[in-house]
């Protein structure tokens, strides 16, 4: 992000986030993606922004920044992740360029916490041209007066070839240590695990909450069944998930967890909390759900998967049927439709006209 003050030094965090603008074709429209977290955070918001930038770059000039303010380069389209955390950028862009498209992607904390009580988050919805949700049930948490702006855009991950699983039943947990991810359920589950049933839980995620980090370190020291890896590169996380028999997804709040999508596309079934952010990825009829924050139900579900190969195979078949929904090319086509549909015809990249006209009409009426 450039500063609006002459001679002002750009903060380091923003300088890192703004690195490597995409070229696209010469004269292509400029898209800026604002994410409140830079690459060092290694979290879902950053990975979403980076993936969308890669998908748009063949046709657009793309820049990633941690904020946008008056005086910064003005893109033809601004995409902002997080209605609350990116609210200042959203308000600044709407004030400076009220006729330019503004796409706001709603996170899990937006949908399932902040919109209910945060005026800035609700203002972001009002200012947006389009709203993007990352699971198929997300629209129902958007206030009715703005629901016509909503587009569903499922995240994606490349398919991975199946890999050999270890002999001991292994469960992967992927998520930074914070209350929304509910790592406490994992530890409570271990407390009551049947001692005669072998188990190994491998947890990848940094300690965003210092107290939870201390609990994880203590558990890993005292319980050989639990391995806490801390923050890990995405490639290693994918390998971990691929080798596990099951991904445990215990979150209290999710917008559409990339870890679930990476498990499905790696052939690893999921056991998860029955929340909209999970149901909106795999469906309410998926047999791998347990009640939110119910460690006993989660333990029983995992123990059944460990004891009954047929049940584990049933989970895997259901996930395999959903894998095509998370194909990268499908996500890219949908993202291109959303961006192109909000641009004047002379400015946009040109996917088939049949894909653009319905969205263009909706953007014009938003």
C-alpha positions as CSV (number, residue, x, y, z in Angstrom):
1,X,0.0,0.0,0.0
2,X,1.3,3.4,-0.8
3,X,1.0,6.2,1.7
4,X,-1.1,9.3,1.0
5,X,1.6,11.4,2.8
6,X,4.5,12.6,0.6
7,X,7.7,11.0,1.7
8,X,6.0,8.7,4.3
9,X,7.7,5.4,4.8
10,X,5.4,2.4,4.1
11,X,5.0,0.0,7.0
12,X,6.9,-3.2,6.7
13,X,3.8,-5.4,7.0
14,X,2.1,-3.6,4.1
15,X,5.2,-3.6,2.0
16,X,5.4,-7.4,2.2
17,X,1.8,-7.8,1.4
18,X,2.0,-5.5,-1.7
19,X,4.9,-7.3,-3.3
20,X,4.7,-9.0,-6.7
21,X,1.8,-7.2,-8.5
22,X,0.5,-9.4,-11.3
23,X,1.0,-8.4,-14.9
24,X,-1.9,-10.0,-16.7
25,X,-2.2,-8.9,-20.3
26,X,-1.1,-5.4,-21.3
27,X,-3.8,-2.9,-20.6
28,X,-5.8,-5.4,-18.5
29,X,-7.9,-4.0,-15.6
30,X,-6.3,-3.6,-12.3
31,X,-7.6,-5.7,-9.3
32,X,-6.5,-5.0,-5.7
33,X,-7.2,-7.7,-3.1
34,X,-7.2,-6.4,0.4
35,X,-6.6,-9.0,3.1
36,X,-6.1,-8.0,6.8
37,X,-3.3,-10.5,7.1
38,X,0.0,-10.8,5.2
39,X,1.8,-14.0,4.2
40,X,3.5,-14.3,7.6
41,X,0.1,-15.0,9.2
42,X,-0.2,-18.3,7.2
43,X,-3.9,-18.2,7.8
44,X,-7.1,-18.8,5.7
45,X,-7.5,-15.1,4.7
46,X,-4.0,-14.9,3.3
47,X,-4.2,-18.2,1.4
48,X,-7.6,-17.2,-0.1
49,X,-6.2,-13.9,-1.2
50,X,-3.0,-15.5,-2.7
51,X,-5.0,-18.1,-4.5
52,X,-7.5,-15.6,-6.0
53,X,-4.5,-13.5,-7.1
54,X,-3.0,-16.5,-9.0
55,X,-6.3,-17.3,-10.6
56,X,-7.0,-13.7,-11.8
57,X,-3.4,-12.9,-13.0
58,X,-3.7,-14.4,-16.5
59,X,-6.4,-11.9,-17.3
60,X,-6.0,-9.0,-14.8
61,X,-3.2,-7.0,-13.2
62,X,-3.4,-8.0,-9.5
63,X,-2.0,-6.5,-6.4
64,X,-2.4,-7.8,-2.8
65,X,-2.3,-5.3,0.1
66,X,-3.2,-5.3,3.7
67,X,-5.2,-2.0,3.4
68,X,-6.4,0.6,0.9
69,X,-6.7,4.3,1.6
70,X,-7.3,7.5,-0.2
71,X,-4.3,8.3,-2.4
72,X,-3.4,4.7,-3.1
73,X,-3.4,3.4,-6.7
74,X,-7.1,3.1,-7.7
75,X,-7.9,-0.3,-9.2
76,X,-10.9,-1.0,-11.5
77,X,-12.1,-3.5,-8.9
78,X,-11.4,-3.8,-5.2
79,X,-11.8,-7.2,-3.5
80,X,-11.8,-7.0,0.3
81,X,-11.6,-10.0,2.6
82,X,-13.3,-9.6,6.0
83,X,-16.2,-7.1,6.3
84,X,-15.1,-6.0,9.8
85,X,-11.3,-6.1,9.7
86,X,-11.2,-4.5,6.2
87,X,-14.0,-2.0,7.0
88,X,-11.7,1.1,6.8
89,X,-10.4,0.1,3.4
90,X,-13.9,-0.7,2.1
91,X,-15.3,2.7,3.4
92,X,-12.3,4.6,1.9
93,X,-12.6,3.0,-1.5
94,X,-16.4,3.5,-1.7
95,X,-16.0,7.2,-0.8
96,X,-13.2,7.8,-3.3
97,X,-14.5,5.7,-6.1
98,X,-18.3,5.2,-5.6
99,X,-18.9,3.9,-9.1
100,X,-16.2,1.3,-9.1
101,X,-17.0,-2.3,-8.2
102,X,-16.3,-3.3,-4.6
103,X,-16.5,-7.1,-3.8
104,X,-16.5,-8.1,-0.1
105,X,-15.7,-11.7,0.8
106,X,-17.3,-12.6,4.2
107,X,-15.3,-14.7,6.6
108,X,-16.7,-17.0,9.3
109,X,-16.3,-14.4,12.0
110,X,-18.2,-11.9,9.8
111,X,-21.1,-14.2,9.1
112,X,-21.4,-16.0,12.5
113,X,-20.4,-13.3,14.9
114,X,-19.7,-9.8,13.8
115,X,-22.7,-9.0,11.6
116,X,-25.0,-9.3,14.5
117,X,-23.5,-6.5,16.5
118,X,-20.8,-4.7,14.5
119,X,-21.9,-1.5,12.7
120,X,-18.7,-1.3,10.6
121,X,-19.2,-4.9,9.3
122,X,-22.8,-4.1,8.4
123,X,-21.7,-0.9,6.6
124,X,-19.3,-3.0,4.5
125,X,-22.3,-5.0,3.3
126,X,-24.2,-1.9,2.4
127,X,-21.3,-0.4,0.4
128,X,-20.4,-3.6,-1.5
129,X,-21.3,-4.2,-5.1
130,X,-21.2,-8.0,-4.5
131,X,-20.8,-10.2,-1.4
132,X,-19.0,-13.5,-1.6
133,X,-19.6,-16.3,0.9
134,X,-17.4,-19.4,1.0
135,X,-20.0,-22.1,1.8
136,X,-23.4,-22.9,0.3
137,X,-25.3,-21.9,3.5
138,X,-23.5,-18.6,4.1
139,X,-26.2,-16.5,2.4
140,X,-28.8,-17.2,5.0
141,X,-26.7,-15.3,7.6
142,X,-26.6,-12.2,5.5
143,X,-29.4,-9.7,6.4
144,X,-32.3,-10.1,3.9
145,X,-31.9,-6.5,2.5
146,X,-28.5,-7.4,1.1
147,X,-28.9,-11.0,0.2
148,X,-29.4,-10.3,-3.5
149,X,-25.8,-9.3,-3.7
150,X,-24.5,-12.7,-2.5
151,X,-22.5,-15.1,-4.6
152,X,-21.3,-18.5,-3.4
153,X,-17.6,-19.2,-4.2
154,X,-16.3,-22.4,-2.9
155,X,-12.6,-22.5,-2.3
156,X,-10.5,-25.2,-4.1
157,X,-7.5,-27.4,-3.8
158,X,-5.8,-29.6,-6.4
159,X,-6.6,-33.3,-6.3
160,X,-3.8,-35.5,-4.7
161,X,-3.1,-39.1,-5.5
162,X,-3.9,-41.4,-2.5
163,X,-0.9,-42.1,-0.2
164,X,-0.3,-45.0,2.2
165,X,-1.7,-44.5,5.7
166,X,0.2,-45.4,8.9
167,X,-0.7,-48.5,10.8
168,X,-1.9,-46.6,13.9
169,X,-5.2,-44.7,13.4
170,X,-4.1,-41.2,12.8
171,X,-6.2,-38.0,13.0
172,X,-5.1,-34.7,11.6
173,X,-6.2,-31.4,13.1
174,X,-5.4,-28.2,11.2
175,X,-6.1,-24.8,12.7
176,X,-4.3,-22.1,14.6
177,X,-4.9,-22.1,18.4
178,X,-7.7,-19.7,19.0
179,X,-11.1,-20.1,20.6
180,X,-13.0,-20.1,17.2
181,X,-11.1,-23.3,16.2
182,X,-11.9,-25.0,19.5
183,X,-8.7,-26.9,20.1
184,X,-10.0,-27.6,23.6
185,X,-12.4,-30.2,22.2
186,X,-9.4,-32.2,20.8
187,X,-7.9,-32.4,24.3
188,X,-11.1,-33.3,26.0
189,X,-11.6,-36.1,23.4
190,X,-8.3,-37.5,24.3
191,X,-9.1,-37.6,28.0
192,X,-11.9,-40.1,27.5
193,X,-10.4,-42.1,24.5
194,X,-10.7,-45.9,24.9
195,X,-7.3,-46.9,26.1
196,X,-7.3,-50.2,24.1
197,X,-7.8,-48.3,20.8
198,X,-4.5,-47.0,19.3
199,X,-4.7,-43.3,18.3
200,X,-2.3,-40.6,17.2
201,X,-3.5,-36.9,16.8
202,X,-1.2,-34.6,14.8
203,X,-2.1,-30.9,15.1
204,X,-0.7,-28.2,12.8
205,X,-1.4,-24.6,13.8
206,X,0.3,-21.7,15.5
207,X,-0.5,-20.4,19.0
208,X,-2.5,-17.2,18.3
209,X,-3.7,-17.5,21.9
210,X,-0.7,-17.8,24.2
211,X,-2.7,-19.6,26.9
212,X,-3.9,-22.2,24.4
213,X,-0.3,-22.6,23.2
214,X,0.8,-23.4,26.7
215,X,-2.0,-26.0,27.0
216,X,-1.0,-27.6,23.6
217,X,2.6,-27.8,24.7
218,X,1.7,-29.3,28.0
219,X,-0.6,-31.8,26.4
220,X,2.1,-32.8,23.8
221,X,4.6,-33.2,26.6
222,X,2.3,-35.4,28.8
223,X,0.4,-37.4,26.2
224,X,2.3,-39.3,23.6
225,X,-0.8,-39.7,21.5
226,X,-0.9,-35.9,20.8
227,X,1.7,-34.2,18.6
228,X,1.6,-30.4,18.2
229,X,3.6,-29.2,15.2
230,X,3.0,-25.5,15.6
231,X,2.7,-23.3,12.5
232,X,3.6,-25.2,9.3
233,X,4.0,-24.4,5.6
234,X,0.9,-25.3,3.6
235,X,2.7,-28.0,1.6
236,X,3.6,-29.8,4.8
237,X,0.0,-29.4,6.1
238,X,-1.3,-31.0,2.9
239,X,1.0,-34.0,3.3
240,X,-0.1,-34.4,6.9
241,X,-3.7,-34.4,5.9
242,X,-3.2,-36.8,3.1
243,X,-1.5,-39.3,5.3
244,X,-4.1,-39.2,8.1
245,X,-7.0,-41.6,8.2
246,X,-9.3,-38.7,9.2
247,X,-9.4,-34.9,9.5
248,X,-10.9,-33.6,12.7
249,X,-12.5,-30.2,12.2
250,X,-13.9,-29.1,15.6
251,X,-14.4,-25.4,15.0
252,X,-17.1,-23.3,16.6
253,X,-17.0,-20.8,13.7
254,X,-16.0,-21.4,10.1
255,X,-16.7,-19.6,6.8
256,X,-15.7,-22.5,4.7
257,X,-12.5,-24.2,6.0
258,X,-9.8,-24.8,3.4
259,X,-8.5,-27.7,5.6
260,X,-11.8,-29.6,4.9
261,X,-11.4,-29.0,1.2
262,X,-7.8,-30.1,1.2
263,X,-8.8,-33.2,3.0
264,X,-11.5,-34.1,0.6
265,X,-9.3,-33.5,-2.4
266,X,-6.6,-35.7,-0.8
267,X,-9.0,-38.6,-0.2
268,X,-9.1,-38.1,3.5
269,X,-12.6,-38.1,5.1
270,X,-13.7,-35.5,7.6
271,X,-15.2,-35.6,11.1
272,X,-16.5,-32.1,12.0
273,X,-18.8,-30.0,14.1
274,X,-22.3,-29.5,12.8
275,X,-22.0,-25.8,11.9
276,X,-23.1,-24.0,8.8
277,X,-19.5,-23.4,7.6
278,X,-19.0,-27.2,7.5
279,X,-22.5,-28.2,6.4
280,X,-22.2,-25.8,3.5
281,X,-19.2,-27.7,2.2
282,X,-20.2,-31.4,2.6
283,X,-23.9,-31.2,3.1
284,X,-26.3,-31.8,6.0
285,X,-26.6,-35.5,5.1
286,X,-22.9,-36.2,5.5
287,X,-22.5,-38.9,8.2
288,X,-19.4,-37.4,9.8
289,X,-20.9,-34.6,11.8
290,X,-21.1,-34.2,15.6
291,X,-22.8,-31.6,17.7
292,X,-20.7,-28.4,18.2
293,X,-18.4,-28.6,21.2
294,X,-19.6,-32.1,22.1
295,X,-16.4,-34.0,22.9
296,X,-18.2,-37.2,23.7
297,X,-20.0,-37.3,20.4
298,X,-16.7,-36.4,18.6
299,X,-14.9,-39.2,20.5
300,X,-17.7,-41.7,19.6
301,X,-17.5,-40.8,15.9
302,X,-13.8,-41.1,15.8
303,X,-13.8,-44.4,17.7
304,X,-16.3,-45.8,15.3
305,X,-14.2,-44.8,12.3
306,X,-11.1,-46.4,14.0
307,X,-13.0,-49.6,14.7
308,X,-15.1,-49.9,11.6
309,X,-13.3,-49.8,8.2
310,X,-16.7,-49.9,6.5
311,X,-17.8,-46.7,8.2
312,X,-14.6,-45.0,7.4
313,X,-15.0,-46.1,3.8
314,X,-18.5,-44.7,3.8
315,X,-17.2,-41.3,4.9
316,X,-14.6,-41.4,2.2
317,X,-17.1,-42.2,-0.5
318,X,-19.3,-39.3,0.4
319,X,-16.3,-36.9,0.4
320,X,-15.2,-38.3,-3.0
321,X,-18.6,-37.4,-4.4
322,X,-18.0,-33.8,-3.3
323,X,-14.5,-33.4,-4.6
324,X,-15.4,-32.0,-8.0
325,X,-17.1,-29.0,-6.2
326,X,-13.6,-28.0,-5.0
327,X,-11.8,-28.1,-8.4
328,X,-9.4,-25.1,-8.9
329,X,-10.7,-24.5,-12.4
330,X,-14.3,-24.4,-11.1
331,X,-13.3,-21.8,-8.5
332,X,-11.4,-19.8,-11.1
333,X,-14.3,-19.7,-13.5
334,X,-16.7,-18.6,-10.8
335,X,-14.3,-15.9,-9.5
336,X,-13.8,-14.6,-13.1
337,X,-17.6,-14.4,-13.5
338,X,-18.0,-12.4,-10.4
339,X,-15.2,-10.0,-11.2
340,X,-16.1,-9.6,-14.9
341,X,-19.8,-9.3,-14.2
342,X,-19.2,-6.2,-12.2
343,X,-17.0,-4.4,-14.8
344,X,-18.1,-2.2,-17.7
345,X,-17.8,-4.3,-20.9
346,X,-14.8,-2.3,-22.1
347,X,-12.8,-3.0,-19.0
348,X,-13.3,-6.6,-18.2
349,X,-11.5,-9.7,-19.3
350,X,-13.7,-11.7,-21.7
351,X,-15.0,-15.0,-20.6
352,X,-18.0,-16.3,-22.7
353,X,-20.8,-13.7,-22.8
354,X,-23.3,-16.2,-21.5
355,X,-21.4,-16.3,-18.2
356,X,-21.4,-12.5,-17.8
357,X,-24.8,-11.1,-18.7
358,X,-26.8,-12.5,-15.7
359,X,-24.2,-11.2,-13.2
360,X,-23.9,-7.9,-15.1
361,X,-27.6,-7.3,-14.8
362,X,-27.5,-8.1,-11.1
363,X,-24.6,-5.8,-10.5
364,X,-26.3,-3.0,-12.3
365,X,-29.4,-3.3,-10.0
366,X,-27.4,-3.7,-6.7
